[in-house]
Amino acid sequence: MAEEKALELARDIVGVLDKKKGEDILLLELVGICSFADFFILTTAPSKRTIRALRDDVQGELKRSRELLAGAVEGEPDSGWVLMDYGDVIVHIFSQEMRDFYRLEDLWGEGRILLHVQ
């Protein structure tokens, strides 16, 4: 996936997460830093139910609008972390506890923040 197309996809995903009440949404550019993805999207959900809804809404919207399915979806809402792999775009949906524990923003701190919706 070309970088421009990946960025367009990432922005569409951010839009879905924002519309569906994802919290503290961060779009992080990792071009040249990460070997397996160009962009990470991180968001926090206040409950397991919201994690499930955000996952389902992203999957449903991308299937409808782009006929695109995630290459992999890992984790369950009950675990507090769901990862959705769209190739060059990786989506992380966290509970607050898991986001604070893993601190991916710090781990990938060399990345450039393109968008932060609080």
Secondary structure by P-SEA (a helix, b strand, c coil): ccaaaaaaaaaaaaaaaaaacccbbbbbbbccccccccbbbbbbbccaaaaaaaaaaaaaaaaaacccccccccccccccbbbbbcccbbbbbbcaaaaaaacccccccccccccccc
